[in-house]
């Protein structure tokens, strides 16, 4: 049996705008992880994917109406093909489970896919660079999110804080002073694919307005990057708060998120905002 894992993630600033070529900053959340275990089965058994959290089992060569099946199957199929492993005659059991809450903007699906890619590569004694892992997982991200920026697969695959612009190599950057984030879960399920699609629909009908908002988000991200490098945490918090006000204008916040954000700020957080797609999911606070 071979085991591998992958971290969750949080977008610090820049979500939604990043889909349109603007920069964003993301950080791994290594305290919560997804794990994949790969075991060789007797010949002829095929490839079985056991998703423990979903209480579902899927065969690689069978079609399912379940939305969760296709991303898992495609991740396994794409990875095996990349490794040069013939699908015919391949016999494996792949067991996946995750500590990361599902559909909360913390990259649960991305982490599961990354763990599967890593576990399969290790099982066949192959080394894959973080860039290759990220590229393979991106192919699953398209299924999960429709028009992904690529930031999720990049930060999870590299497991380092990154400055990201769509179509470019992610950059790691200097952190001048350690900082602490508190993550709070609204408990509201929200699929990133849906909120990204909602913003795109509005952008198509009012591009000037939304592009101006994206420009303001870009300025906040750049200033936050400088603040992180210099260790200016109050300024980083101010940029997180400003980014949240712009996300409100994008109409991706929610009553539950706003309640958590206000509670965090009242308790002394330097900054607080939603993280990820919004309309639910998680809030992050700089404390």
HELIX and SHEET records of a PDB file:
HELIX    1   1 UNK A   17  UNK A   20  5                                   4    
HELIX    2   2 UNK A   67  UNK A   83  1                                  17    
HELIX    3   3 UNK A  108  UNK A  123  1                                  16    
HELIX    4   4 UNK A  130  UNK A  145  1                                  16    
HELIX    5   5 UNK A  151  UNK A  158  1                                   8    
HELIX    6   6 UNK A  192  UNK A  205  1                                  14    
HELIX    7   7 UNK A  207  UNK A  230  1                                  24    
HELIX    8   8 UNK A  233  UNK A  249  1                                  17    
HELIX    9   9 UNK A  255  UNK A  266  1                                  12    
SHEET    1   A 5 UNK A   2  UNK A  13  0                                        
SHEET    2   A 5 UNK A  24  UNK A  40 -1                                        
SHEET    3   A 5 UNK A  92  UNK A  98 -1                                        
SHEET    4   A 5 UNK A  47  UNK A  51  1                                        
SHEET    5   A 5 UNK A  56  UNK A  59 -1                                        
SHEET    1   B 3 UNK A   2  UNK A  13  0                                        
SHEET    2   B 3 UNK A  24  UNK A  40 -1                                        
SHEET    3   B 3 UNK A 162  UNK A 164 -1                                        
SHEET    1   C 3 UNK A 181  UNK A 185  0                                        
SHEET    2   C 3 UNK A 282  UNK A 286 -1                                        
SHEET    3   C 3 UNK A 271  UNK A 275 -1                                        
END                                                                             
